[in-house]
Amino acid sequence: MSRLTFILAALGLALAAAAGGTWWILSLRQDVADLTRERDAALRTIEAHEEAARVLDAHIQFQTAERQRWEQIAKDLDNMEGADAPLSDYGRAVLDRVR
């Protein structure tokens, strides 16, 4: 009977090892699936941030061009300020001589 007990114990141990190995492999597969989902979500987040950065860069470039355009308009207006004012007597005399 001791031989039968030894065989049953070895069989039980082998079964426990097989069950433990199966559980371990299934656990690893689940971990791989979880990590794959997390990686995919992180990649989507990165892509969204890259798109947001492209949109922001385009907006900043547009705003910079607009600011430069308005600064040029303001400069032109400053230069033209008083251009339609009547000339002084001296300025009128100089203009008449030049013509």
Residue frames as qw, qx, qy, qz and C-alpha x, y, z in Angstrom:
[[0.000, 0.885, 0.466, 0.000, 0.00, 0.00, 0.00],
 [0.330, -0.725, 0.095, 0.597, 2.86, 2.33, 0.47],
 [0.348, -0.015, 0.595, 0.724, 3.69, 2.03, -3.20],
 [0.069, 0.679, 0.651, 0.331, 0.12, 2.99, -4.15],
 [0.251, -0.884, -0.243, 0.311, 0.27, 5.94, -1.76],
 [0.401, -0.455, 0.337, 0.720, 3.56, 7.03, -3.28],
 [0.251, 0.277, 0.677, 0.634, 2.10, 6.81, -6.83],
 [0.061, -0.820, -0.555, -0.123, -1.04, 8.72, -5.82],
 [0.334, -0.796, -0.054, 0.502, 1.04, 11.38, -4.09],
 [0.360, -0.225, 0.489, 0.762, 3.27, 11.74, -7.15],
 [0.140, 0.510, 0.699, 0.481, 0.20, 11.89, -9.39],
 [0.181, -0.882, -0.413, 0.133, -1.37, 14.52, -7.14],
 [0.375, -0.635, 0.165, 0.655, 1.84, 16.52, -7.13],
 [0.303, 0.060, 0.620, 0.722, 2.05, 16.31, -10.94],
 [0.020, 0.713, 0.646, 0.272, -1.57, 17.41, -11.23],
 [0.274, -0.865, -0.212, 0.362, -0.98, 20.33, -8.86],
 [0.377, -0.409, 0.368, 0.745, 2.11, 21.33, -10.84],
 [0.215, 0.330, 0.688, 0.609, 0.17, 21.12, -14.13],
 [0.094, -0.841, -0.530, -0.059, -2.69, 23.16, -12.68],
 [0.352, -0.767, -0.009, 0.537, -0.26, 25.71, -11.26],
 [0.363, -0.160, 0.520, 0.757, 1.58, 25.94, -14.58],
 [0.120, 0.568, 0.684, 0.442, -1.69, 26.36, -16.47],
 [0.200, -0.893, -0.363, 0.175, -2.83, 29.07, -14.06],
 [0.405, -0.584, 0.199, 0.675, 0.54, 30.81, -14.39],
 [0.298, 0.111, 0.618, 0.718, 0.42, 30.73, -18.21],
 [0.007, -0.740, -0.617, -0.269, -3.17, 32.03, -18.25],
 [0.315, -0.842, -0.185, 0.396, -2.17, 34.75, -15.81],
 [0.386, -0.343, 0.380, 0.767, 0.74, 35.75, -18.06],
 [0.192, 0.404, 0.672, 0.591, -1.56, 35.87, -21.09],
 [0.146, -0.864, -0.482, 0.000, -3.98, 38.08, -19.19],
 [0.390, -0.698, 0.053, 0.598, -1.10, 40.35, -18.17],
 [0.341, -0.033, 0.545, 0.765, 0.03, 40.58, -21.79],
 [0.055, 0.647, 0.650, 0.395, -3.51, 41.44, -22.90],
 [0.272, -0.877, -0.305, 0.254, -3.80, 44.11, -20.18],
 [0.404, -0.529, 0.246, 0.704, -0.44, 45.61, -21.09],
 [0.289, 0.242, 0.636, 0.674, -1.35, 45.60, -24.78],
 [0.055, -0.817, -0.543, -0.184, -4.57, 47.50, -24.03],
 [0.365, -0.818, -0.084, 0.436, -2.68, 49.99, -21.86],
 [0.427, -0.236, 0.436, 0.756, -0.04, 50.48, -24.59],
 [0.190, 0.496, 0.647, 0.547, -2.72, 51.04, -27.23],
 [0.182, -0.898, -0.399, 0.041, -4.47, 53.59, -25.01],
 [0.429, -0.663, 0.125, 0.600, -1.17, 55.36, -24.35],
 [0.380, 0.045, 0.559, 0.736, -0.42, 55.46, -28.09],
 [0.051, 0.728, 0.586, 0.353, -3.85, 56.96, -28.78],
 [0.321, -0.878, -0.195, 0.296, -3.21, 59.56, -26.09],
 [0.456, -0.401, 0.333, 0.721, 0.16, 60.40, -27.62],
 [0.271, 0.359, 0.626, 0.637, -1.41, 60.73, -31.08],
 [0.103, -0.868, -0.475, -0.102, -4.09, 63.03, -29.66],
 [0.401, -0.777, 0.014, 0.485, -1.42, 65.18, -27.98],
 [0.437, -0.112, 0.487, 0.747, 0.60, 65.33, -31.20],
 [0.137, 0.615, 0.606, 0.486, -2.49, 66.48, -33.12],
 [0.258, -0.907, -0.305, 0.135, -3.24, 69.06, -30.45],
 [0.471, -0.548, 0.214, 0.657, 0.35, 70.31, -30.70],
 [0.347, 0.211, 0.574, 0.711, 0.05, 70.62, -34.49],
 [0.036, -0.805, -0.524, -0.276, -3.20, 72.58, -34.16],
 [0.397, -0.839, -0.124, 0.352, -1.67, 74.81, -31.48],
 [0.484, -0.275, 0.360, 0.749, 1.43, 75.47, -33.62],
 [0.215, 0.473, 0.586, 0.622, -0.76, 76.41, -36.59],
 [0.206, -0.887, -0.410, -0.052, -2.82, 78.72, -34.35],
 [0.477, -0.684, 0.053, 0.549, 0.31, 80.35, -32.94],
 [0.416, 0.010, 0.477, 0.774, 1.70, 80.90, -36.44],
 [0.053, 0.687, 0.567, 0.452, -1.59, 82.43, -37.56],
 [0.341, -0.886, -0.272, 0.157, -1.76, 84.68, -34.49],
 [0.519, -0.446, 0.209, 0.699, 1.86, 85.77, -35.02],
 [0.293, 0.281, 0.538, 0.739, 1.11, 86.68, -38.64],
 [0.127, -0.818, -0.504, -0.245, -2.02, 88.57, -37.56],
 [0.455, -0.776, -0.116, 0.422, -0.10, 90.44, -34.87],
 [0.454, -0.210, 0.351, 0.791, 2.59, 91.43, -37.39],
 [0.155, 0.529, 0.585, 0.595, -0.06, 92.53, -39.88],
 [0.251, -0.885, -0.386, -0.064, -1.81, 94.72, -37.29],
 [0.515, -0.605, 0.054, 0.605, 1.51, 96.14, -36.10],
 [0.367, 0.085, 0.464, 0.802, 2.27, 97.14, -39.70],
 [0.037, -0.732, -0.543, -0.410, -1.17, 98.71, -40.05],
 [0.413, -0.844, -0.232, 0.251, -0.63, 100.65, -36.81],
 [0.509, -0.356, 0.242, 0.745, 2.80, 101.78, -38.02],
 [0.237, 0.377, 0.544, 0.711, 1.33, 102.90, -41.35],
 [0.194, -0.846, -0.462, -0.183, -1.41, 104.82, -39.54],
 [0.494, -0.709, -0.059, 0.500, 1.17, 106.49, -37.30],
 [0.434, -0.108, 0.389, 0.805, 3.17, 107.53, -40.36],
 [0.075, 0.520, 0.575, 0.627, 0.08, 108.88, -42.10],
 [0.268, -0.755, -0.513, 0.309, -1.16, 110.73, -39.05],
 [0.112, -0.766, -0.020, 0.633, -1.43, 114.41, -39.86],
 [0.380, 0.007, 0.620, 0.687, -0.79, 113.84, -43.57],
 [0.093, 0.645, 0.632, 0.419, -4.17, 115.32, -44.42],
 [0.252, -0.766, -0.298, 0.511, -3.69, 118.32, -42.15],
 [0.382, 0.911, 0.079, 0.136, -3.39, 121.69, -43.92],
 [0.718, 0.165, -0.133, 0.663, 0.18, 122.78, -44.56],
 [0.303, -0.722, -0.164, 0.601, 1.69, 125.66, -42.71],
 [0.340, 0.914, -0.029, -0.220, 2.41, 128.81, -44.69],
 [0.161, -0.682, 0.664, 0.261, 6.07, 127.84, -44.87],
 [0.526, 0.012, 0.842, 0.117, 5.24, 124.27, -46.01],
 [0.548, 0.715, 0.417, -0.117, 2.82, 125.64, -48.66],
 [0.183, 0.902, -0.286, -0.268, 5.50, 128.01, -49.98],
 [0.307, -0.449, 0.807, 0.232, 8.07, 125.21, -50.21],
 [0.575, 0.299, 0.761, 0.019, 5.57, 122.97, -52.00],
 [0.456, 0.846, 0.181, -0.209, 4.69, 125.73, -54.46],
 [0.021, 0.802, -0.523, -0.286, 8.39, 126.27, -55.26],
 [0.430, -0.210, 0.863, 0.162, 8.96, 122.55, -55.82],
 [0.586, 0.536, 0.606, -0.039, 6.04, 122.30, -58.23]]
